């Protein structure tokens, strides 16, 4: 692969070169601020490494995969509250259709996460169609690539696992505001009611003043966690949270005539605004229970179950296409905006759209030896049920407008009414898995595993008739080799196969609504993990992911396109990261992701060899914190985000320009009447850069979302 050099990559090199081993006196020091969090708190107050499911419950360092752990301190320092803001923390992450006012979606290594299985809480699947709250999360684990044996049917980019806070003696109040007048209050309280039973509660309230006109919103969040040490070696962990949010959803821009970028887009314009447009309301709940029981010193039984549910009242005055614009019918595709910037507005209503996921898993983990070979065995089974219940929605044209003319006039809403509710999707995934980690001497480990998956899905149309039924069984192998030449270094190579669901044909294709067959994905990955002086983690990984390519192929059909599976989508990538401290005063989180994501063998010459839509060839992320020696209570924060030119069409004819965005901030730690407090001031997009942050797709259509303008945020965190 060949990648062009950028100023950010050149700037990172001297930073990495200045990293030096710690002095002997500091050799046992722990990584503190801006380091990847590697430990969580057990019910008994002791710390333990966060285990990664699917690779034998190993620590991130001993897992043969690229992993980025975003700790609580990192979330607080950057004032991260949304999934799109979380995506800034690692260069391998990116937005994929993340509009203001709606639930957001991200991509890992260029693959959009599956909403049913790509997001997990405490290693159990959660419904991705929700505004995921972070107040009750201790850390976020980003596991890149095929995510191991217990993830099930999923997209190959990876998974994001949210780890809940555990009971601890804490009384914290957070107050926040920003330069637009938003208000934020959060309370974190916990303690041990007895030596064996503890509770922790997190509540939050947010009044959001958006940079988009008419898109202000609000959010309420409640969470409760409990740990019960039933007996020595037996612990039960319970978690439950509930959130409500309401905010008008903001439509994305589209290419003009399918070939031209809109010029000077207004990030504050709500393209489809109508006075009668109601906010999108989302009510989400996530509940789980996890039992860990020690069977002697060497064996552990784990049982977990959870339910995730999201109910969406979808109300959008949606800007889309130009079917009713005269300028559109001159050889231009009507599923884009017209060449002159005209677009249609639709009254879209889909209330009580219910997504539910039920997940159960049991595993037995143990250690034993056969001769000179040590074994760490994990065997188990899981079941996952996902359902989608929806009404027959309203999606009716109400008027047309132009992006150059500001807010559209008020059009009359459609008189159409919502139809009956139907179970649109009923999906069962059942699997059994086994993984053996063989210790071949002191320096080598061989990991052998397999998952047997059985998938049964029924999909129904709006009238309730079955339009697709899928039954299949697959065995998915997983193998990795791990070499530890010294205590500080891990070198690994791995091969995995995965299974992901087929995509649905867009409505403007000749086979509108057809669901293509599930796809087998293959991944090769090799990497190095090096811990420099217990202060800095340096990681590098090289990967290839190959998946069958499903796309709208131009043809001679009446629609002009047919959604097909032909050829492969191949993502080759290199990832580099540095996380920890360069000196006592200077901390760093830096990552670079270089990805060549291309279609091959599609029988469509215009698409072959082109970079896949919404996958920049390079992303980079750099965050620094520097504590002033003369003012040790004051810390300076700085950030830099870079993305290369981002393809907006599958033939590579249109790309949105590359961008660099700078962030800055201050953190002051003090004490008032024996109570600690932290004051943080952060400025996002310091130089008020105008840029396109996302060219992601939804239901086969691609959209363009402008980045948010400059925003100053102030947060005060205090102990009670």
C-alpha positions, 0 to 999 in steps of 0.5 A, a space after each residue: 500500500 502507498 499512502 501520502 504523508 500528511 503534516 499530522 503524521 510528520 508531527 507525531 513522529 517526533 513525539 513518539 521519538 521523544 518517549 523515553 523509559 521512566 527513571 528507575 525511581 518511577 519504574 513502578 508508577 501507574 499510568 494516570 491521566 490520558 492512559 488507556 484504562 486497564 483496570 476496573 474495580 471488583 465488588 470487593 474493592 480490588 482492581 482487576 484487568 478488564 477481560 476481553 470476551 471471545 479471546 479467553 477472557 484475556 487482558 487487552 495486552 494478552 489479546 491477539 487483536 487491536 484494542 483501544 480502551 477509553 477510560 473514565 478520566 479520558 471521557 471526563 477530560 474531553 467532556 464526551 457525551 455522544 457516540 459521535 464525540 467518542 469516535 474522535 478518540 481513535 483514528 480507526 473510528 468514524 461517523 457513519 450517518 450520525 445526524 443531530 437529534 437522532 441515534 448515531 452510528 459509527 464505523 470501525 476500520 471502515 465498516 459500519 457497526 451492526 445496530 443489533 450486535 455491534 454495540 455491547 454493554 458488559 459484553 452483552 449485546 445492546 440495541 444500537 438504535 438509542 442515544 447511548 449514555 456514558 454517565 454510568 460507564 467506567 470505560 469503553 472498550 473498542 475491539 477492532 476487527 472480528 471480535 471473537 467467538 461470543 460476538 455472534 453475527 456481526 459486521 467485521 469492523 469490530 465492536 464497542 463494549 461499554 463497561 459499567 461503573 461498579 459500587 464504590 464510595 463516591 459522591 460526585 456532582 457535575 454541573 455544565 454549560 456551553 457557549 450556546 446556553 445548554 445546561 447539564 447536571 449529573 450525579 454519581 453516588 455509591 457505597 457499600 451498605 454491608 461488606 457484601 452488598 454495594 450500590 451505585 446510582 447515576 442520574 443526569 439531566 441535559 437541556 441541549 441548545 443545538 448549533 442547528 436552528 430549531 433542533 434544541 433538545 433534552 435528555 433524562 438518564 437514570 442508572 443503578 448498579 448493584 454488586 452482591 458477594 453471595 459467598 466467597 468466590 461467588 459474585 452477582 452484578 446487576 445493572 439497569 438504566 433508562 433514558 428518555 430524549 427528545 430532539 428534532 432530527 436534522 436531515 443531511 445534505 446530498 450531492 447536487 445532481 449526484 455529482 457536485 458538493 454543495 458549496 458553503 453549507 450552513 451547519 445551522 440550517 435545518 433543511 426540512 424544517 416545518 413548524 408542525 415537525 415533532 421531536 424524535 423521541 427515544 425511550 431506551 432501557 438496558 438491564 443485565 445480570 452477571 453471575 461469576 462463581 469460582 469452582 475451586 482455584 482453577 475453574 470459573 463459571 460465568 452466566 449472564 443475561 440481559 435485555 436491551 430495548 429502544 422505542 423510537 417515535 420517529 417524526 421528521 420533516 425529511 429533506 431527500 431527493 428531487 423527484 418533484 423538482 423540474 430541474 431533476 428530470 434532465 438526466 439527473 438521479 432523483 435520489 440526490 438533490 437537484 443540480 441547482 440545490 432544490 430538494 423535496 421535503 417529506 412528512 415522515 412519521 413512524 411512532 412506537 418503532 420498537 427494537 428489542 434484544 435479549 441475550 443470554 450466555 454461559 461459559 466455563 473457564 479453567 486452567 490445567 496442564 497436559 505434560 509441558 503444555 498449559 491450557 486456559 480453556 473457555 467453552 460455552 453457549 449463547 443465545 440472542 433474540 432480536 425483534 423489530 416491531 413497526 407500524 406502517 409508516 407515513 412517508 409523504 411529499 409535502 413540498 420542495 425548497 432550495 438549500 440557498 434559501 434558508 428555512 423553507 416555508 410552512 407546507 401542509 402536513 400529509 393527511 395520511 395516518 399510521 397503519 397497524 403495527 407488525 413484527 418486521 423482524 424476528 431473529 434468533 442466533 444460537 451458538 456454541 463456542 470453545 477456545 483453548 489458549 495453549 502455553 508453549 513454554 514461557 514465551 509462546 501461546 497458541 490460541 485455537 477456537 471455533 464458534 458454531 452459529 445457527 441463524 434463523 430470521 423471518 422478515 415481514 413487509 408492511 402488511 405482515 406477509 413473510 418476504 424473507 426467511 433465512 436459515 443457516 448454520 456455520 462454523 467459524 474458526 479462530 486461530 492466533 499465535 502470541 509471542 512474548 520475547 520479554 515482559 514488555 512486548 507482545 507480538 501476535 498474528 491471527 486469522 478469523 472468519 465471521 458472519 455478517 447479515 446481507 444488506 437490503 436493496 434501496 427502494 430506487 433499485 429494481 429489486 427494492 426491499 430484497 435482502 441479500 444473503 449473509 456474508 462470510 468475512 475473513 480477516 488476517 491481522 498481525 500486530 505488536 504491543 509494547 509497554 515502555 517503562 510502565 508509562 507508555 503503550 505503543 501499539 501497531 497492527 496490520 490487517 486485511 479484511 475481505 467481505 463479499 461486496 453488495 452494491 447497487 449495480 448500474 444495468 439495463 433494468 427499468 430502475 437503472 440499478 439492481 442490488 447485487 452481490 458481486 466481487 469483494 470489498 477488501 480493507 487493508 490497513 495499518 494502525 499505530 497508537 501511543 497512549 500514556 505519558 511521555 513525561 511526568 507532566 505530559 500525557 498523550 493519546 495518539 493514533 493513526 489509521 491508514 486504510 485502503 478499502 477497495 472493491 474488487 471483481 465487481 463486474 462494474 469497471 467504474 467501481 473496481 479499485 475505487 476507495 469505498 464510500 465514507 472510508 478516508 485513506 487516513 485518519 489521525 487523532 492526537 490529544 495532549 495534556 500538560 501540567 504546568 510545573 509552576 502551577 501543578 493544579 492547572 493542566 493544558 489540554 490540546 487536540 488535533 483531528 485529521 481526516 483525508 479526502 473522503 469518497 462520496 460516490 462509489 466510482 470515486 468521482 466525488 470526494 469531500 475535502 480533507 480537514 484538520 480540526 483543533 481543540 483546546 482546553 484547561 483543567 483546574 483541580 482544587 479543594 474547597 472546605 476539604 472537598 475536591 473539585 475540578 473545573 474544565 473549560 474546553 473549546 471544540 473546533 478552536 479555529 471554527 473550521 468548516 468541513 464535512 465530517 461524514 459521508 455515511 449512508 442509511 438504507 442505501 442512500 448517502 448523505 453529507 453532514 457538516 461539522 459543528 462550528 466552534 463550541 466552548 464548554 464549561 464543566 464543574 465536578 465536585 465532591 459532596 
